[in-house]
């Protein structure tokens, strides 16, 4: 995104992207496999959980690809 950004910000961005993937995956598993907050979200719980888990996998793929691309650009 920004060329020559601070290494601390780059590390924060790197780890926060993986933390968000973990959050989406955890929420997807909670919605799909448990009855937590069933009164708040009574319908479409399985669909929401499945969608969040799929989104976390897609986001993981995109994050890995972006990190690999950034690493290759840094080397060149």
The 8 nearest C-alpha neighbors of each residue, nearest first, counted from 0:
[[1, 2, 4, 69, 3, 9, 65, 12],
 [2, 0, 4, 3, 5, 9, 8, 69],
 [1, 3, 4, 0, 5, 73, 69, 72],
 [2, 4, 1, 5, 6, 0, 9, 73],
 [5, 3, 2, 1, 6, 9, 8, 7],
 [4, 6, 8, 7, 9, 3, 10, 2],
 [7, 5, 9, 8, 10, 4, 3, 11],
 [8, 6, 10, 9, 5, 11, 4, 12],
 [9, 7, 11, 5, 10, 6, 12, 4],
 [8, 10, 6, 12, 7, 11, 13, 5],
 [11, 9, 13, 7, 12, 8, 14, 6],
 [10, 12, 8, 14, 13, 9, 15, 7],
 [11, 13, 9, 15, 10, 14, 8, 16],
 [14, 12, 10, 11, 16, 15, 9, 17],
 [15, 13, 17, 11, 16, 12, 18, 10],
 [16, 14, 18, 12, 17, 13, 11, 19],
 [15, 17, 19, 18, 14, 13, 12, 20],
 [18, 16, 20, 14, 15, 19, 21, 13],
 [17, 19, 15, 21, 20, 16, 14, 22],
 [20, 18, 22, 16, 21, 17, 15, 23],
 [19, 21, 17, 55, 23, 18, 22, 24],
 [20, 22, 18, 24, 19, 23, 25, 17],
 [23, 21, 19, 25, 20, 24, 26, 18],
 [24, 22, 26, 20, 25, 21, 55, 51],
 [23, 25, 27, 52, 21, 22, 26, 55],
 [26, 24, 22, 28, 27, 23, 21, 29],
 [27, 25, 29, 23, 28, 24, 22, 30],
 [26, 28, 48, 51, 52, 24, 30, 25],
 [27, 29, 31, 25, 26, 30, 32, 48],
 [28, 30, 26, 33, 27, 31, 32, 25],
 [31, 29, 48, 27, 28, 44, 32, 33],
 [30, 32, 48, 45, 28, 29, 27, 33],
 [31, 33, 29, 28, 30, 34, 45, 48],
 [34, 32, 29, 35, 30, 31, 28, 37],
 [33, 35, 37, 36, 32, 30, 29, 31],
 [34, 36, 37, 33, 29, 30, 38, 39],
 [37, 35, 39, 38, 40, 34, 41, 30],
 [36, 38, 41, 40, 34, 39, 35, 44],
 [37, 39, 36, 41, 40, 35, 34, 42],
 [40, 38, 36, 37, 41, 35, 42, 44],
 [39, 41, 37, 38, 42, 36, 44, 43],
 [42, 40, 37, 38, 39, 44, 43, 36],
 [43, 41, 44, 40, 37, 45, 46, 39],
 [44, 42, 46, 45, 47, 41, 40, 48],
 [43, 45, 47, 46, 42, 30, 48, 31],
 [44, 46, 31, 48, 47, 43, 49, 30],
 [47, 45, 49, 43, 48, 44, 50, 31],
 [46, 48, 50, 44, 45, 49, 43, 51],
 [49, 47, 27, 31, 30, 45, 51, 46],
 [48, 50, 46, 52, 51, 47, 45, 53],
 [51, 49, 47, 53, 48, 52, 46, 54],
 [52, 50, 27, 54, 48, 53, 49, 23],
 [51, 53, 27, 24, 55, 49, 54, 50],
 [54, 52, 50, 56, 55, 51, 49, 57],
 [53, 55, 51, 57, 52, 56, 58, 50],
 [56, 54, 58, 52, 20, 53, 57, 24],
 [55, 57, 59, 53, 54, 58, 60, 52],
 [58, 56, 54, 60, 59, 55, 61, 53],
 [57, 59, 55, 61, 60, 56, 62, 54],
 [60, 58, 56, 62, 57, 61, 55, 63],
 [59, 61, 57, 63, 58, 62, 64, 56],
 [62, 60, 58, 64, 59, 63, 65, 57],
 [63, 61, 65, 59, 64, 60, 58, 66],
 [64, 62, 66, 60, 65, 61, 67, 59],
 [63, 65, 61, 67, 62, 66, 68, 60],
 [66, 64, 68, 62, 67, 63, 61, 69],
 [67, 65, 69, 63, 68, 64, 70, 62],
 [66, 68, 70, 64, 65, 69, 63, 71],
 [69, 67, 65, 71, 70, 66, 64, 72],
 [70, 68, 66, 72, 71, 67, 65, 73],
 [69, 71, 67, 73, 68, 72, 66, 74],
 [72, 70, 68, 74, 73, 69, 67, 75],
 [73, 71, 69, 75, 70, 74, 68, 67],
 [72, 74, 70, 71, 75, 69, 68, 2],
 [73, 75, 71, 72, 70, 69, 68, 67],
 [74, 72, 73, 71, 70, 69, 68, 67]]
